Amino acid sequence: MDKIDIHNREANYLKAKDTLKNNEKIRIEDKRLILQFLEDCENGKTLRNRAKKKISYARCNRLLDMLKFFASNFSKSFLKINQ
């Protein structure tokens, strides 16, 4: 029996992911890194050398919002940030 998504978390997450692709405030390389990270979260590639653990759509949406905030407010690219 499948779970029923009464809060439309999957649809909200996919919509937020599409808006990230069209966001012009965020650098292209940062968009690529964010989308790659989210894809890894969806596939369960979050832990090294451990069992796969998929991240829920609600958590992915929360991570996406935080990463969008940081990407739009930092003056540097994610690749250049050390700490």
Sine and cosine of phi, psi and omega as CSV:
sin_phi,cos_phi,sin_psi,cos_psi,sin_omega,cos_omega
0.00,0.00,0.78,-0.63,-0.02,-1.00
-0.99,0.16,0.48,-0.88,0.07,-1.00
-0.97,0.24,0.57,-0.82,0.04,-1.00
-0.99,-0.11,0.79,-0.61,-0.03,-1.00
-1.00,-0.07,0.99,0.10,-0.09,-1.00
-0.96,0.27,-0.33,0.94,-0.01,-1.00
-0.99,-0.13,0.07,1.00,0.02,-1.00
0.82,0.57,0.67,0.74,-0.04,-1.00
-0.92,0.39,-0.64,0.77,0.00,-1.00
-0.91,0.42,-0.71,0.71,0.00,-1.00
-0.91,0.42,-0.65,0.76,0.02,-1.00
-0.90,0.43,-0.65,0.76,0.02,-1.00
-0.91,0.42,-0.72,0.70,-0.01,-1.00
-0.91,0.42,-0.58,0.82,0.04,-1.00
-0.93,0.38,-0.66,0.75,0.03,-1.00
-0.91,0.41,-0.57,0.82,0.03,-1.00
-0.92,0.39,-0.62,0.78,0.06,-1.00
-0.92,0.38,-0.61,0.79,0.03,-1.00
-0.92,0.38,-0.50,0.87,0.07,-1.00
-0.90,0.45,-0.65,0.76,-0.01,-1.00
-0.89,0.46,-0.51,0.86,-0.03,-1.00
-0.99,-0.12,-0.01,1.00,-0.03,-1.00
-0.97,0.26,0.82,-0.57,-0.05,-1.00
-1.00,-0.05,-0.17,0.99,0.02,-1.00
-0.97,0.25,-0.39,0.92,-0.11,-0.99
-0.99,-0.16,0.69,-0.72,0.00,-1.00
-0.89,0.46,0.46,-0.89,-0.05,-1.00
-0.90,0.44,-0.67,0.74,-0.01,-1.00
-0.92,0.39,-0.54,0.84,0.06,-1.00
-0.93,0.36,-0.64,0.77,0.07,-1.00
-0.86,0.50,-0.69,0.73,-0.01,-1.00
-0.89,0.46,-0.69,0.73,0.01,-1.00
-0.91,0.41,-0.67,0.74,0.00,-1.00
-0.90,0.43,-0.72,0.69,-0.01,-1.00
-0.91,0.42,-0.60,0.80,0.04,-1.00
-0.92,0.40,-0.67,0.74,0.03,-1.00
-0.89,0.45,-0.69,0.73,0.00,-1.00
-0.91,0.41,-0.59,0.81,0.05,-1.00
-0.91,0.42,-0.64,0.77,0.07,-1.00
-0.90,0.44,-0.62,0.78,0.05,-1.00
-0.90,0.44,-0.67,0.74,0.01,-1.00
-0.90,0.44,-0.58,0.82,-0.04,-1.00
-1.00,0.05,-0.13,0.99,0.02,-1.00
1.00,0.07,0.39,0.92,0.00,-1.00
-0.99,-0.10,0.75,0.66,-0.09,-1.00
-0.99,-0.13,-0.42,0.91,-0.04,-1.00
-0.91,-0.42,0.70,-0.71,0.02,-1.00
-0.99,0.12,0.70,-0.72,0.08,-1.00
0.82,0.58,0.53,0.85,0.05,-1.00
-0.72,-0.69,0.04,-1.00,0.01,-1.00
-0.91,0.41,0.54,-0.84,0.04,-1.00
-0.92,0.39,0.65,-0.76,0.04,-1.00
-0.69,-0.73,0.95,-0.30,-0.01,-1.00
-0.95,0.32,0.58,-0.81,0.03,-1.00
-0.99,-0.10,0.68,-0.74,-0.03,-1.00
-0.93,0.36,0.30,-0.95,0.01,-1.00
-0.91,0.41,-0.55,0.83,0.03,-1.00
-0.90,0.44,-0.70,0.72,0.02,-1.00
-0.93,0.38,-0.65,0.76,0.04,-1.00
-0.88,0.47,-0.62,0.78,0.03,-1.00
-0.91,0.42,-0.64,0.77,0.03,-1.00
-0.91,0.42,-0.71,0.70,0.04,-1.00
-0.88,0.48,-0.66,0.75,0.02,-1.00
-0.87,0.48,-0.69,0.72,0.01,-1.00
-0.89,0.45,-0.68,0.74,0.01,-1.00
-0.92,0.40,-0.68,0.73,-0.01,-1.00
-0.92,0.39,-0.59,0.81,0.07,-1.00
-0.89,0.45,-0.67,0.75,0.01,-1.00
-0.88,0.48,-0.76,0.65,-0.02,-1.00
-0.91,0.43,-0.66,0.75,-0.03,-1.00
-0.91,0.41,-0.58,0.82,-0.04,-1.00
-0.99,0.13,-0.37,0.93,-0.07,-1.00
-0.98,-0.19,-0.28,0.96,0.05,-1.00
-0.99,0.10,0.57,-0.82,0.03,-1.00
-1.00,0.09,-0.24,0.97,0.00,-1.00
-0.96,-0.28,0.31,-0.95,0.09,-1.00
-0.97,0.23,0.37,-0.93,0.05,-1.00
-0.88,0.48,-0.51,0.86,-0.01,-1.00
-0.94,0.35,-0.41,0.91,-0.04,-1.00
-0.99,-0.10,-0.15,0.99,-0.02,-1.00
-1.00,0.09,0.78,-0.62,-0.01,-1.00
-0.98,-0.21,-0.66,0.75,-0.07,-1.00
-0.81,-0.58,0.00,0.00,0.00,0.00
